[in-house]
């Protein structure tokens, strides 16, 4: 296996270069520069924690600032953005509502702070869980979300990793739902900019929770750890993070005067210095962002790998015996123990970040043929494959992709060149209901569009894609999708 050597990214202009130098001076003292962590040991490479950052213009995809953007880092509690992405997906599919109860296991209750301190056997509603993650960054709640969706946290982490790959986060690997220290929980600043864009594009209705300033919960008022909310013009989310291994991390999204950016800072010396750096990046980058109409399509998954999750009882669990706190928590933390071994072989897979309409972009295997099934009969749901924590490490994640879902034979229609997909449900009636509601709320936008479902099977699971046909051009499909988003629906335009 090859060792990984962090690469210093581009800094586009002299003022930005001066700012970057100031950032590095603020973050990397001589002692820190000498303090080398090695991910899985090995000579000449490995994990090198101090600092990484990236700012991306959402409307054009242009990089406005980048330092060590492809170097491996621990995400800490920014992990919970993916945890919520997975929960939002379940809400979209109708498996949960905002009032659905999530059960707290003894394992979830035992998680290290930051936490709500919920007792084993108690429950928390989905909406309360979302707010607890956004404000308190509650590790017990994050673990409970994973267990309730997938049956065990380890299995949920595998699902998170699969989702990251589908989004194009080619160097990200999750080992838990919370971001508590684990040698195998790694990502890059570049990958996190993809996630920051994807969660806004896919779930505009639920993304608004990241703007929550405080949360009243059972007699307590819990403030948000994100100090930039309300203090830096344009900032509307999204998540902080901290462990000793990671340093102080922050994922930020900002909009102002028709300009929109996402920004990542990893490895800050303190919460205050990280916030100052991020505030400077936002103030410097927003005026340079594009103010016209969006030039890049929404960030979408390369291939749908989602399957209906079934809660399993008695799943085996392994606790990470380390402690971690998010910003503002007066809790002593310990560094994780990195196991010795060979350095990881990780090759960037830039081609995985594929969006419809990109120059030369094509769907990978799994794209539907011109003939698709409309309103096929449903078959019974299937559970996820059994198994505990995967032994596969990041070196093997970018290997051959699993076989994509295959259309099931049935009644056929011929979709137009471009279609809109709202989601994929584990029940056909839910998919039809989503289409009916979307049409009623979109007004005349979808008056000439034809709703249909596409039944796919993969790994024993059955899904029904909810789609609208009737678009000859990408622009008309994208315009209709944008109208749906304004009505609170998640969607994306794609070739049929």
C-alpha positions as CSV (number, residue, x, y, z in Angstrom):
1,X,0.0,0.0,0.0
2,X,1.1,3.5,-0.7
3,X,1.5,6.1,2.1
4,X,-0.5,9.3,1.8
5,X,1.3,12.6,1.7
6,X,-1.0,15.6,2.4
7,X,-1.1,18.1,-0.5
8,X,-1.2,21.8,-0.1
9,X,-4.0,23.3,-2.2
10,X,-4.3,26.4,-4.3
11,X,-4.8,29.9,-3.0
12,X,-6.2,31.9,-5.9
13,X,-5.0,35.5,-5.2
14,X,-2.5,37.5,-3.3
15,X,-4.9,38.7,-0.6
16,X,-6.1,35.2,-0.1
17,X,-2.5,34.0,0.2
18,X,-1.8,36.6,2.9
19,X,-5.0,35.5,4.7
20,X,-3.9,31.8,4.4
21,X,-0.5,32.6,5.8
22,X,-2.2,34.3,8.8
23,X,-4.4,31.3,9.2
24,X,-1.5,28.9,9.3
25,X,0.4,31.1,11.7
26,X,-2.6,31.2,14.0
27,X,-3.1,27.4,13.9
28,X,0.2,25.7,13.7
29,X,2.7,26.5,16.4
30,X,6.1,25.0,16.2
31,X,5.1,22.4,18.8
32,X,2.0,21.5,16.8
33,X,4.0,21.3,13.6
34,X,6.3,18.7,15.2
35,X,3.4,16.7,16.7
36,X,2.8,14.1,14.1
37,X,-0.1,11.6,14.4
38,X,0.2,8.6,12.1
39,X,-3.0,7.0,10.9
40,X,-2.3,3.2,11.2
41,X,1.4,3.8,11.5
42,X,3.8,3.1,8.6
43,X,6.7,5.0,7.4
44,X,6.7,8.2,5.4
45,X,3.0,9.3,5.6
46,X,-0.2,8.8,7.4
47,X,-2.5,11.0,9.4
48,X,-1.2,14.6,9.8
49,X,-3.9,16.5,11.8
50,X,-3.2,20.3,12.1
51,X,-5.1,22.3,9.4
52,X,-7.2,22.0,6.3
53,X,-9.7,24.3,4.7
54,X,-11.8,24.7,1.6
55,X,-14.4,27.2,0.3
56,X,-16.6,26.5,-2.7
57,X,-18.9,28.7,-4.7
58,X,-22.2,26.8,-4.7
59,X,-23.5,28.3,-7.9
60,X,-20.4,27.6,-10.0
61,X,-18.6,24.8,-8.1
62,X,-15.5,27.0,-8.2
63,X,-12.9,26.7,-5.5
64,X,-12.4,30.0,-3.8
65,X,-9.9,28.9,-1.1
66,X,-8.1,25.6,-0.5
67,X,-5.4,24.4,1.9
68,X,-4.7,20.7,2.4
69,X,-8.2,20.0,1.0
70,X,-7.4,16.4,0.2
71,X,-5.5,15.5,3.3
72,X,-7.0,13.0,5.7
73,X,-8.7,14.5,8.8
74,X,-11.0,13.3,11.6
75,X,-14.4,14.9,11.2
76,X,-15.4,14.8,14.9
77,X,-19.0,15.9,15.3
78,X,-19.3,17.1,11.7
79,X,-20.0,13.4,11.3
80,X,-23.5,14.2,12.5
81,X,-24.3,16.1,9.3
82,X,-24.3,12.7,7.6
83,X,-26.2,11.1,10.4
84,X,-29.0,13.7,9.9
85,X,-28.7,13.3,6.1
86,X,-29.6,9.6,6.6
87,X,-32.5,10.5,9.0
88,X,-33.9,13.2,6.6
89,X,-33.9,10.5,3.9
90,X,-36.1,8.3,6.2
91,X,-38.4,11.2,6.8
92,X,-38.6,11.8,3.0
93,X,-39.5,8.2,2.4
94,X,-42.3,8.3,5.0
95,X,-40.8,5.7,7.4
96,X,-40.7,8.3,10.2
97,X,-42.6,11.5,10.9
98,X,-41.2,14.3,13.1
99,X,-43.3,13.0,15.9
100,X,-42.0,9.4,15.7
101,X,-40.4,8.1,18.8
102,X,-36.8,6.9,18.8
103,X,-35.8,4.4,21.5
104,X,-32.7,5.0,23.6
105,X,-30.7,1.8,24.2
106,X,-28.3,1.2,27.1
107,X,-25.5,1.5,24.5
108,X,-26.7,4.8,23.2
109,X,-27.2,6.1,26.8
110,X,-23.6,5.1,27.6
111,X,-22.0,7.3,25.0
112,X,-19.5,9.9,26.1
113,X,-20.4,13.6,26.2
114,X,-21.6,15.8,24.7
115,X,-25.0,14.2,25.4
116,X,-28.6,14.8,26.6
117,X,-28.2,12.1,29.3
118,X,-31.2,10.1,28.3
119,X,-32.0,6.9,30.2
120,X,-32.1,3.5,28.6
121,X,-35.5,2.6,27.5
122,X,-36.7,6.2,27.2
123,X,-37.7,7.7,23.9
124,X,-37.1,11.0,22.0
125,X,-39.2,12.3,19.1
126,X,-37.5,12.6,15.7
127,X,-37.8,16.4,15.7
128,X,-36.4,16.7,19.2
129,X,-33.5,14.4,18.1
130,X,-32.8,16.7,15.1
131,X,-32.6,19.7,17.3
132,X,-30.5,17.9,19.9
133,X,-28.0,17.1,17.2
134,X,-27.9,20.6,15.8
135,X,-27.6,22.4,19.1
136,X,-26.2,20.1,21.8
137,X,-24.4,17.8,19.3
138,X,-25.7,15.0,21.5
139,X,-23.7,11.7,21.1
140,X,-26.3,9.6,22.8
141,X,-29.0,10.8,20.4
142,X,-26.7,10.3,17.3
143,X,-26.1,6.7,18.3
144,X,-29.8,6.2,18.9
145,X,-30.7,7.5,15.4
146,X,-28.3,5.0,13.9
147,X,-29.6,2.1,16.0
148,X,-33.2,2.9,15.2
149,X,-32.6,3.2,11.5
150,X,-30.3,0.3,10.9
151,X,-30.5,-1.9,14.0
152,X,-26.9,-1.2,15.2
153,X,-24.6,1.7,15.1
154,X,-21.9,-0.3,13.3
155,X,-24.3,-1.2,10.5
156,X,-25.5,2.4,10.3
157,X,-21.9,3.5,9.9
158,X,-21.6,1.2,6.9
159,X,-24.7,2.8,5.4
160,X,-23.2,6.2,6.0
161,X,-20.0,5.2,4.2
162,X,-22.0,3.9,1.3
163,X,-23.9,7.1,1.1
164,X,-20.7,9.1,1.2
165,X,-19.4,7.1,-1.8
166,X,-22.6,7.6,-3.7
167,X,-22.3,11.4,-3.2
168,X,-18.7,11.4,-4.4
169,X,-17.0,11.7,-1.0
170,X,-14.4,9.2,-2.2
171,X,-12.0,9.5,0.8
172,X,-14.5,9.4,3.6
173,X,-15.1,6.5,5.9
174,X,-17.4,6.4,8.9
175,X,-17.1,4.1,12.0
176,X,-19.8,5.6,14.1
177,X,-22.8,8.0,14.0
178,X,-21.5,10.6,16.4
179,X,-17.9,11.4,15.5
180,X,-16.5,10.1,18.8
181,X,-12.8,9.3,18.2
182,X,-12.1,6.3,16.1
183,X,-9.0,5.6,14.0
184,X,-11.1,4.7,11.0
185,X,-13.4,7.8,11.1
186,X,-11.7,10.0,8.4
187,X,-12.6,12.5,5.7
188,X,-11.2,15.5,3.8
189,X,-12.2,19.1,3.6
190,X,-13.1,18.5,-0.1
191,X,-15.4,15.7,0.8
192,X,-17.1,17.8,3.4
193,X,-17.9,20.6,0.9
194,X,-19.7,18.0,-1.1
195,X,-21.8,16.9,1.9
196,X,-22.5,20.6,2.8
197,X,-23.9,21.2,-0.6
198,X,-25.8,17.9,-0.9
199,X,-27.7,18.2,2.3
200,X,-29.0,21.6,1.3
201,X,-29.8,20.5,-2.3
202,X,-31.5,17.2,-1.2
203,X,-33.4,18.4,1.9
204,X,-34.2,22.1,1.7
205,X,-37.2,21.5,4.0
206,X,-35.2,20.0,6.8
207,X,-31.9,21.9,6.3
208,X,-33.6,24.8,8.1
209,X,-33.1,23.0,11.4
210,X,-29.4,23.9,11.2
211,X,-30.4,27.5,11.8
212,X,-31.8,26.6,15.2
213,X,-30.3,29.0,17.8
214,X,-31.6,27.3,20.9
215,X,-33.7,24.2,21.8
216,X,-36.1,23.9,24.8
217,X,-36.1,20.3,26.0
218,X,-37.8,19.0,29.1
219,X,-37.2,22.1,31.2
220,X,-33.8,22.9,29.7
221,X,-32.9,25.5,27.1
222,X,-29.9,24.3,25.0
223,X,-27.9,26.8,23.0
224,X,-26.3,26.1,19.6
225,X,-22.5,25.5,19.7
226,X,-22.2,27.3,16.4
227,X,-21.2,30.9,17.4
228,X,-21.3,32.2,13.9
229,X,-25.1,32.0,13.6
230,X,-26.4,35.5,14.1
231,X,-22.9,37.0,14.4
232,X,-21.5,36.7,10.8
233,X,-23.7,38.1,8.1
234,X,-25.0,35.5,5.7
235,X,-24.2,32.4,7.8
236,X,-27.2,30.0,8.0
237,X,-25.6,26.8,9.4
238,X,-24.3,24.2,9.8
239,X,-22.1,22.2,12.3
240,X,-19.2,22.3,14.7
241,X,-16.9,19.5,15.9
242,X,-14.1,18.8,18.3
243,X,-11.9,15.9,19.5
244,X,-8.3,16.0,20.6
245,X,-7.3,14.2,17.4
246,X,-9.3,16.4,15.1
247,X,-8.8,19.8,16.6
248,X,-11.7,22.3,16.3
249,X,-13.7,21.8,13.1
250,X,-16.5,23.8,11.5
251,X,-18.7,23.3,8.4
252,X,-20.4,26.5,7.3
253,X,-22.9,27.6,4.7
254,X,-23.6,31.3,3.9
255,X,-25.8,33.2,1.5
256,X,-25.8,37.0,0.8
257,X,-26.9,39.2,-2.1
258,X,-27.6,36.2,-4.4
259,X,-24.2,34.6,-3.6
260,X,-23.8,31.3,-1.8
261,X,-20.8,29.4,-0.5
262,X,-19.9,26.4,1.7
263,X,-16.8,26.5,3.8
264,X,-14.8,23.9,5.8
265,X,-12.2,24.6,8.5
266,X,-10.6,21.5,10.1
267,X,-7.9,21.4,12.8
268,X,-8.3,24.7,14.7
269,X,-6.3,25.4,17.8
270,X,-9.4,26.5,19.7
271,X,-13.1,27.2,19.1
272,X,-12.4,31.0,19.1
273,X,-9.5,30.9,16.7
274,X,-11.4,28.5,14.4
275,X,-14.4,30.8,14.4
276,X,-12.3,33.9,13.6
277,X,-10.7,32.0,10.7
278,X,-14.1,30.9,9.4
279,X,-15.6,34.4,9.8
280,X,-12.7,35.8,7.8
281,X,-13.1,33.2,5.0
282,X,-16.8,33.9,4.8
283,X,-16.3,37.7,4.6
284,X,-13.5,37.4,2.0
285,X,-15.2,34.7,-0.1
286,X,-18.9,35.7,-0.3
287,X,-18.1,38.9,-2.4
288,X,-16.1,36.8,-4.8
289,X,-18.9,34.3,-5.3
290,X,-21.1,34.3,-8.4
291,X,-24.4,36.3,-8.1
292,X,-26.1,35.0,-11.2
293,X,-28.3,32.0,-11.7
294,X,-26.9,28.7,-10.6
295,X,-24.5,27.2,-13.2
296,X,-24.1,23.8,-11.7
297,X,-26.8,21.2,-11.1
298,X,-27.7,20.1,-7.6
299,X,-25.3,17.7,-5.9
300,X,-26.9,14.2,-6.2
301,X,-26.0,10.6,-5.6
302,X,-24.0,8.8,-8.4
303,X,-26.2,5.7,-7.9
304,X,-29.0,5.0,-5.5
305,X,-27.9,2.6,-2.9
306,X,-30.6,3.4,-0.3
307,X,-32.7,0.5,0.9
308,X,-35.5,0.4,3.5
309,X,-34.0,-0.1,6.9
310,X,-35.5,-2.6,9.4
311,X,-34.8,-2.2,13.1
312,X,-33.1,-5.3,14.4
313,X,-33.0,-6.4,18.1
314,X,-30.1,-7.7,20.0
315,X,-27.5,-6.5,17.5
316,X,-23.9,-6.8,18.6
317,X,-22.2,-3.5,19.6
318,X,-18.7,-2.4,20.3
319,X,-18.1,0.8,22.3
320,X,-15.2,3.0,21.5
321,X,-13.5,3.5,24.9
322,X,-12.6,7.2,24.5
323,X,-14.3,10.4,25.4
324,X,-15.0,13.5,23.3
325,X,-16.8,16.8,23.7
326,X,-18.1,19.3,21.3
327,X,-17.5,23.0,21.6
328,X,-18.6,24.6,24.9
329,X,-18.5,21.3,26.8
330,X,-16.4,21.3,30.0
331,X,-15.4,17.7,29.6
332,X,-11.9,16.2,29.6
333,X,-11.1,14.3,26.4
334,X,-8.6,11.6,25.5
335,X,-6.9,11.0,22.3
336,X,-7.8,7.9,20.4
337,X,-5.3,5.0,20.2
338,X,-4.2,4.6,16.5
339,X,-3.4,1.0,15.7
340,X,-0.1,0.2,14.1
341,X,0.0,-1.2,10.6
342,X,0.7,-0.2,7.1
343,X,-0.3,3.2,5.7
344,X,-3.6,3.4,3.9
345,X,-3.8,3.2,0.1
346,X,-6.2,6.0,-0.8
347,X,-6.5,7.3,-4.3
348,X,-8.7,10.3,-4.9
349,X,-11.7,9.4,-7.1
350,X,-12.7,12.8,-8.6
351,X,-14.8,11.3,-11.3
352,X,-17.2,10.1,-8.6
353,X,-18.6,13.6,-8.2
354,X,-21.0,13.5,-11.1
355,X,-23.9,15.7,-11.7
356,X,-26.4,15.8,-14.6
357,X,-25.5,18.3,-17.2
358,X,-21.8,18.4,-16.3
359,X,-19.4,18.5,-19.2
360,X,-18.9,14.9,-20.3
361,X,-20.8,13.6,-17.3
362,X,-22.5,10.3,-17.7
363,X,-24.5,8.0,-15.4
364,X,-22.6,5.1,-14.1
365,X,-24.0,1.6,-14.3
366,X,-27.5,1.4,-13.0
367,X,-29.1,4.1,-15.2
368,X,-32.6,3.2,-16.3
369,X,-33.2,2.3,-19.9
370,X,-35.6,4.4,-22.0
371,X,-38.4,2.0,-21.1
372,X,-39.4,2.2,-17.4
373,X,-42.0,0.6,-15.3
374,X,-45.1,2.6,-14.2
375,X,-46.9,1.7,-11.0
376,X,-45.6,-1.8,-10.6
377,X,-47.1,-4.1,-8.0
378,X,-45.3,-4.0,-4.7
379,X,-43.4,-6.9,-3.1
380,X,-42.5,-7.3,0.5
381,X,-39.8,-5.2,2.2
382,X,-36.5,-6.8,3.1
383,X,-34.1,-6.1,5.9
384,X,-30.5,-5.0,5.6
385,X,-28.0,-7.9,5.4
386,X,-27.0,-9.1,8.8
387,X,-23.6,-8.5,10.2
388,X,-21.6,-6.4,12.7
389,X,-18.9,-3.9,12.1
390,X,-17.3,-4.3,8.7
391,X,-13.7,-5.4,8.6
392,X,-13.2,-3.5,5.4
393,X,-11.0,-0.4,5.8
394,X,-10.8,2.8,3.7
395,X,-8.2,1.3,1.4
396,X,-10.8,-1.0,-0.1
397,X,-13.8,1.4,-0.2
398,X,-13.0,2.7,-3.6
399,X,-13.0,-0.8,-5.1
400,X,-15.5,-2.2,-7.5
401,X,-19.0,-0.8,-6.9
402,X,-21.9,-3.1,-6.0
403,X,-24.2,-4.1,-8.8
404,X,-26.7,-1.3,-9.4
405,X,-30.5,-1.7,-8.9
406,X,-32.1,-3.5,-11.8
407,X,-35.6,-2.5,-13.2
408,X,-38.2,-5.2,-12.6
409,X,-40.3,-6.3,-15.5
410,X,-43.9,-4.9,-15.6
411,X,-46.0,-2.4,-17.4
412,X,-43.9,-0.1,-19.5
413,X,-43.9,3.6,-20.4
414,X,-41.5,5.7,-22.4
415,X,-40.2,8.6,-20.4
416,X,-39.0,11.8,-22.0
417,X,-35.4,12.7,-22.4
418,X,-35.3,14.4,-18.9
419,X,-37.3,13.5,-15.8
420,X,-37.6,14.7,-12.2
421,X,-37.1,12.3,-9.3
422,X,-38.5,13.2,-5.9
423,X,-37.3,10.3,-4.0
424,X,-37.3,6.5,-3.6
425,X,-39.9,4.9,-1.3
426,X,-40.1,1.4,0.2
427,X,-43.8,1.4,-0.6
428,X,-45.5,2.2,-3.9
429,X,-48.4,3.9,-2.4
430,X,-46.1,6.3,-0.5
431,X,-44.4,7.1,-3.9
432,X,-47.8,7.8,-5.5
433,X,-48.9,9.9,-2.6
434,X,-45.7,12.0,-2.8
435,X,-46.3,12.5,-6.6
436,X,-49.9,13.5,-6.0
437,X,-49.0,16.0,-3.3
438,X,-46.1,17.5,-5.3
439,X,-48.4,18.0,-8.3
440,X,-51.1,19.7,-6.2
441,X,-48.6,22.0,-4.5
442,X,-46.7,22.9,-7.6
443,X,-49.6,24.4,-9.4
444,X,-49.2,24.8,-13.2
445,X,-45.6,23.8,-13.1
446,X,-46.4,20.1,-13.5
447,X,-49.6,20.4,-15.4
448,X,-48.2,18.7,-18.4
449,X,-45.9,16.3,-16.5
450,X,-46.7,12.6,-16.2
451,X,-46.2,11.0,-12.7
452,X,-44.9,7.5,-12.7
453,X,-43.0,5.1,-10.4
454,X,-40.1,2.8,-11.2
455,X,-39.7,-0.4,-9.3
456,X,-36.2,-1.5,-8.6
457,X,-34.7,-4.4,-6.7
458,X,-31.3,-4.6,-5.2
459,X,-29.8,-7.0,-2.7
460,X,-33.3,-8.4,-1.9
461,X,-34.8,-4.9,-1.2
462,X,-37.5,-3.2,-3.2
463,X,-37.8,0.5,-3.8
464,X,-40.2,2.7,-5.9
465,X,-38.7,5.8,-7.5
466,X,-41.2,8.7,-7.6
467,X,-40.7,10.5,-10.9
468,X,-42.3,13.0,-13.3
469,X,-41.8,12.7,-17.0
470,X,-42.6,15.3,-19.7
471,X,-39.3,17.3,-20.1
472,X,-37.5,17.4,-23.4
473,X,-34.7,19.6,-22.1
474,X,-32.6,19.8,-19.0
475,X,-33.4,23.4,-18.4
476,X,-37.2,22.8,-18.3
477,X,-36.7,19.8,-15.9
478,X,-34.4,21.8,-13.7
479,X,-36.9,24.8,-13.6
480,X,-39.7,22.5,-12.6
481,X,-37.5,20.9,-9.9
482,X,-36.6,24.3,-8.5
483,X,-40.3,25.2,-8.3
484,X,-40.9,22.0,-6.4
485,X,-38.1,22.9,-4.0
486,X,-39.7,26.2,-3.3
487,X,-42.8,24.2,-2.3
488,X,-40.7,22.2,0.1
489,X,-40.0,19.1,-1.9
490,X,-36.6,17.6,-2.5
491,X,-35.9,16.6,-6.1
492,X,-33.3,16.4,-8.9
493,X,-33.5,16.5,-12.7
494,X,-31.9,13.5,-14.5
495,X,-31.7,11.9,-17.8
496,X,-34.3,9.1,-18.2
